[in-house]
Amino acid sequence: MKIKNRLLCIILTTFFSNYFFAQDTISKKILWTTDWSSDGKFFAVGGNLDTLKIYNETNLKLHKSFPIKSTVTRIKWHASKNSIAVATQLSKDKSSIINLDTNEKIELKEISPDGARGIDWNYTGKYLAVGDNDGQILIYDTKGNLIRHFKNENSKSVTAVNWHPKKNILATVSDKIRLFDIDGNLLKSIKHRSEEVMLLSVAWHKSGTFFVTGDYGDKHDKSLLQYWNEQGKLLRSIDISKGEYRNLTWNPKGNRLATASDALRIWNTKGKLISEGKSTDYLWGVSWNKQGNKIITSSLEQNIIIWNNKTEKLSTIE
């Protein structure tokens, strides 16, 4: 009976923690995500401010803006085209592909009414994957046509997706780490820790031989940054962060990983901490520029900061 009561307590605590967290992120004006264009000339920032903003890298001035109601959860620039994939939730504006040359917006069909949080182009730029809040993985072409969709084993929200850099293999995170091929065949399902803690971010290394994940943590369990080999074997687990790992990304060379949490941190390929930039609030979005000498972060309190590759602050955008 004690075991059953304890299990019930854990389930209820997890439910109410997630519920109140969701309510909090609805009411707060947060900059969830940022990404630098492939040519390095622009960067985009989105959140629940009802607008996706595109800035000029040279003078840090606003270049374009697109009205998008409620929350932009994640954005991903195409590797060769001047277009950006946008995931949304709690919004009448659906996830979409926006052509920045023509301002055309292509709405992505069949995504959960509750929206999506995971979005990524594959290594050729031919396919776009979306992970939605009903546990669906949807694959589109560059014109927004739905090619196929499949379940992420269950209906739990998919918080991030990331394509292998050399193969059409997709890593997804939610309650577990899962690896799929492009046809939806489950290749691997990995329980990343003994506690029931949600994962938030995933990034394959440029070599394709390993990937890194970041999780949410809770009041009792610290957030973990974890390195995994291609087969899903744990290589290293790090628990120094005081905040959840909202986003993480490799620099163009692939020798440095930037993570957004309670601080901006840069790591090497072995998981060694190289440098740390203090933040006054929790960082949510993070992206490197084309040259790998600058990083942009967005945050819980709407701060947009440009850092150098030693995590020193260069400028702040109002």
C-alpha positions as MATLAB code, in Angstrom:
seq = 'MKIKNRLLCIILTTFFSNYFFAQDTISKKILWTTDWSSDGKFFAVGGNLDTLKIYNETNLKLHKSFPIKSTVTRIKWHASKNSIAVATQLSKDKSSIINLDTNEKIELKEISPDGARGIDWNYTGKYLAVGDNDGQILIYDTKGNLIRHFKNENSKSVTAVNWHPKKNILATVSDKIRLFDIDGNLLKSIKHRSEEVMLLSVAWHKSGTFFVTGDYGDKHDKSLLQYWNEQGKLLRSIDISKGEYRNLTWNPKGNRLATASDALRIWNTKGKLISEGKSTDYLWGVSWNKQGNKIITSSLEQNIIIWNNKTEKLSTIE';
ca = [
       0.000    0.000    0.000;
       2.836    2.393    0.838;
       4.406    1.758   -2.577;
       1.081    2.431   -4.337;
       0.547    5.650   -2.372;
       4.083    6.808   -3.133;
       3.598    6.060   -6.847;
       0.311    7.983   -6.852;
       2.042   10.918   -5.151;
       4.791   10.942   -7.792;
       2.247   10.845  -10.634;
       0.161   13.677   -9.151;
       3.243   15.782   -8.382;
       4.504   15.359  -11.958;
       1.082   16.200  -13.390;
       0.544   19.344  -11.359;
       4.157   20.516  -11.835;
       3.775   20.189  -15.618;
       0.318   21.810  -15.500;
       1.414   24.876  -13.560;
       4.605   25.136  -15.623;
       2.488   25.140  -18.804;
       0.220   27.841  -17.359;
       3.248   29.910  -16.350;
       4.759   29.791  -19.834;
       1.430   30.870  -21.332;
       1.200   33.966  -19.140;
       4.867   34.979  -19.375;
       6.272   36.791  -22.401;
       9.212   34.535  -23.225;
      11.605   34.460  -26.168;
      11.620   30.703  -26.718;
      13.882   30.311  -29.725;
      16.461   31.828  -32.045;
      18.367   30.748  -35.136;
      21.016   32.264  -37.402;
      20.566   32.162  -41.190;
      22.828   29.815  -43.159;
      24.542   32.763  -44.885;
      25.113   34.486  -41.529;
      23.431   37.735  -42.597;
      20.321   37.482  -40.414;
      18.990   35.856  -37.286;
      15.439   35.191  -36.166;
      13.880   35.336  -32.706;
      10.469   34.041  -31.646;
       8.401   33.360  -28.554;
       4.949   34.212  -27.213;
       5.125   37.881  -28.199;
       2.813   37.408  -31.231;
       5.650   38.245  -33.646;
       8.514   36.442  -35.359;
      11.331   38.961  -35.789;
      14.210   38.864  -38.287;
      17.278   41.001  -37.447;
      20.180   42.176  -39.572;
      23.450   40.708  -38.276;
      25.527   43.744  -39.290;
      23.699   46.527  -37.442;
      21.378   44.428  -35.207;
      18.379   46.356  -36.574;
      14.980   44.788  -37.244;
      14.852   43.602  -40.869;
      11.416   41.966  -41.078;
       8.651   40.826  -38.781;
       5.779   38.384  -39.187;
       2.672   38.412  -36.990;
       2.212   34.983  -35.389;
      -0.327   34.719  -32.583;
       0.748   33.225  -29.259;
       3.822   31.003  -29.079;
       6.611   30.333  -31.577;
       8.261   27.334  -29.938;
      11.161   26.659  -32.305;
      12.529   27.984  -35.600;
      14.961   26.435  -38.055;
      16.535   28.139  -41.049;
      16.966   26.096  -44.222;
      20.610   25.278  -44.993;
      20.571   26.725  -48.533;
      17.233   28.479  -49.125;
      16.153   31.822  -47.674;
      13.277   30.222  -45.812;
      12.586   29.369  -42.215;
      10.542   26.583  -40.631;
       8.424   27.724  -37.682;
       6.819   25.547  -34.999;
       3.938   27.029  -32.990;
       1.656   26.024  -30.151;
      -1.417   27.508  -28.432;
      -1.867   29.514  -31.592;
      -4.387   30.063  -34.387;
      -1.347   30.442  -36.639;
      -0.203   26.950  -37.544;
       3.367   25.726  -37.893;
       4.671   26.811  -41.279;
       7.474   27.379  -43.763;
       8.076   31.075  -44.500;
       9.844   32.186  -47.683;
      11.721   35.320  -46.650;
      12.226   36.480  -50.255;
       8.513   36.484  -51.104;
       7.002   36.515  -47.570;
       4.895   33.514  -48.604;
       3.781   31.366  -45.680;
       3.007   27.681  -46.254;
       0.882   26.191  -43.485;
       1.840   22.659  -42.440;
      -1.172   20.329  -42.329;
      -2.198   17.550  -39.920;
      -0.243   18.853  -36.925;
      -1.957   18.540  -33.535;
      -4.404   21.369  -32.670;
      -2.247   21.806  -29.562;
       0.707   22.612  -31.818;
       4.308   21.427  -31.949;
       7.704   22.059  -30.359;
      10.148   20.044  -32.460;
      11.183   21.045  -35.995;
      14.287   20.387  -38.135;
      15.450   20.106  -41.768;
      17.318   16.959  -42.770;
      20.944   17.034  -43.952;
      20.041   17.490  -47.640;
      17.378   20.124  -46.951;
      14.852   17.957  -48.794;
      12.754   16.976  -45.787;
      11.332   18.803  -42.791;
      10.433   16.890  -39.628;
       7.939   18.170  -37.061;
       7.295   16.613  -33.642;
       3.924   17.684  -32.269;
       2.178   17.814  -28.911;
       0.165   14.649  -29.602;
       3.286   12.536  -30.061;
       3.228   12.572  -33.861;
       6.254   12.823  -36.145;
       5.352   14.419  -39.467;
       7.636   14.570  -42.515;
       7.157   17.278  -45.170;
       8.931   18.301  -48.360;
      10.185   21.857  -48.983;
       6.785   22.852  -50.435;
       5.004   21.814  -47.264;
       3.482   18.624  -48.657;
       2.982   15.942  -45.999;
       4.918   12.838  -47.038;
       4.270   10.607  -44.024;
       3.533   10.666  -40.325;
       3.917    8.183  -37.494;
       3.673    7.932  -33.721;
       6.546    8.578  -31.359;
       5.518    5.317  -29.557;
       2.915    7.196  -27.479;
       0.897   10.411  -27.377;
       3.268   12.366  -25.108;
       4.465   15.710  -26.458;
       7.611   15.622  -28.597;
       9.782   18.464  -27.305;
      12.582   18.377  -29.913;
      13.689   16.570  -33.075;
      17.070   16.490  -34.807;
      18.195   14.748  -38.006;
      21.415   12.756  -38.272;
      23.943   14.870  -40.259;
      24.629   12.151  -42.849;
      21.635    9.796  -42.824;
      17.852   10.048  -42.803;
      17.710    9.028  -39.160;
      15.781   11.173  -36.722;
      16.367   11.605  -32.990;
      13.316   12.644  -30.956;
      13.002   13.484  -27.267;
      10.068   13.542  -24.876;
       9.750   11.033  -22.033;
      12.521    9.001  -23.729;
      15.089    9.350  -26.484;
      13.972    7.606  -29.673;
      15.696    7.023  -33.011;
      13.609    6.527  -36.163;
      14.368    6.061  -39.835;
      12.519    8.228  -42.342;
       9.853    5.544  -42.853;
       8.927    5.652  -39.183;
      10.634    2.442  -38.104;
      11.735    2.668  -34.474;
      15.464    1.919  -34.337;
      16.082    2.574  -30.650;
      14.164    3.640  -27.540;
      16.299    4.889  -24.640;
      15.242    5.633  -21.071;
      17.772    8.311  -20.247;
      17.582    8.174  -16.430;
      15.759    6.233  -13.721;
      13.624    9.248  -12.713;
      10.596   10.326  -14.761;
      12.092   13.546  -16.136;
      11.158   15.136  -19.460;
      13.829   15.723  -22.106;
      13.872   19.101  -23.866;
      16.698   19.190  -26.410;
      18.818   17.022  -28.694;
      21.680   17.701  -31.122;
      23.652   15.280  -33.279;
      27.348   15.987  -33.610;
      28.525   16.861  -37.146;
      30.312   13.507  -37.409;
      27.125   11.552  -36.755;
      28.985    9.294  -34.321;
      27.273   10.706  -31.216;
      24.577   13.096  -30.031;
      23.817   15.140  -26.928;
      20.571   15.585  -24.997;
      19.419   17.989  -22.298;
      16.544   17.452  -19.890;
      14.248   19.438  -17.643;
      15.085   18.182  -14.189;
      12.763   18.984  -11.278;
      12.839   20.047   -7.636;
      14.516   16.801   -6.633;
      16.629   15.853   -9.656;
      19.188   18.110  -11.361;
      18.981   18.746  -15.099;
      21.277   16.457  -17.051;
      23.383   17.103  -20.142;
      24.162   13.676  -21.619;
      26.448   12.463  -24.405;
      25.381    9.289  -26.286;
      27.049    7.290  -29.047;
      25.250    6.560  -32.313;
      23.951    3.248  -30.937;
      22.436    4.955  -27.878;
      25.076    4.027  -25.299;
      25.600    6.669  -22.595;
      29.082    8.200  -22.800;
      28.859   10.956  -20.198;
      26.300   12.552  -17.892;
      26.789   16.074  -16.451;
      24.660   17.689  -13.713;
      26.187   21.107  -13.033;
      23.311   23.232  -14.375;
      20.822   24.897  -12.039;
      18.271   25.184  -14.851;
      16.781   23.042  -17.575;
      18.566   22.643  -20.928;
      16.084   24.338  -23.239;
      18.256   24.266  -26.357;
      21.724   23.179  -27.431;
      23.652   23.430  -30.691;
      27.064   22.686  -32.232;
      29.231   25.325  -33.868;
      29.961   24.970  -37.620;
      33.306   23.206  -36.998;
      31.694   20.743  -34.619;
      34.271   21.200  -31.845;
      32.117   23.283  -29.480;
      28.611   22.771  -28.091;
      26.623   25.739  -26.756;
      23.852   25.113  -24.228;
      21.084   27.399  -22.959;
      20.048   26.991  -19.322;
      20.821   29.097  -16.225;
      23.965   30.220  -18.067;
      25.464   30.060  -21.543;
      27.959   27.215  -21.456;
      30.351   25.941  -24.110;
      31.554   22.334  -24.056;
      33.956   20.268  -26.139;
      33.191   16.959  -27.849;
      34.063   14.983  -24.711;
      31.748   16.939  -22.425;
      34.419   19.111  -20.831;
      33.240   22.604  -19.884;
      35.282   25.187  -21.832;
      33.658   28.451  -20.728;
      30.591   29.823  -18.990;
      28.709   33.095  -19.412;
      26.550   34.210  -16.509;
      22.955   35.197  -17.177;
      20.536   37.198  -15.045;
      17.646   34.955  -16.134;
      17.075   31.576  -17.772;
      18.228   31.224  -21.371;
      15.891   29.469  -23.803;
      17.154   29.956  -27.369;
      20.754   29.570  -28.583;
      22.441   29.651  -32.006;
      25.929   30.074  -33.521;
      26.675   32.319  -36.476;
      28.193   30.987  -39.710;
      31.781   31.810  -38.689;
      31.419   30.215  -35.258;
      32.712   33.331  -33.478;
      29.366   34.618  -32.157;
      26.399   33.159  -30.305;
      22.932   34.606  -29.883;
      20.684   33.729  -26.945;
      17.069   34.555  -26.113;
      15.592   34.268  -22.663;
      12.756   33.961  -20.170;
      12.769   37.729  -19.579;
      12.920   38.666  -23.291;
      16.643   39.416  -23.315;
      18.463   38.988  -26.632;
      22.223   38.858  -26.166;
      25.122   38.464  -28.606;
      28.161   36.675  -27.094;
      31.579   35.815  -28.475;
      32.822   32.221  -28.568;
      34.357   32.645  -25.107;
      30.906   33.453  -23.597;
      31.735   37.141  -23.201;
      28.801   39.505  -23.836;
      29.210   41.697  -26.887;
      25.853   43.449  -27.179;
      22.195   43.374  -26.169;
      19.225   43.963  -28.443;
      16.321   45.997  -27.040;
];
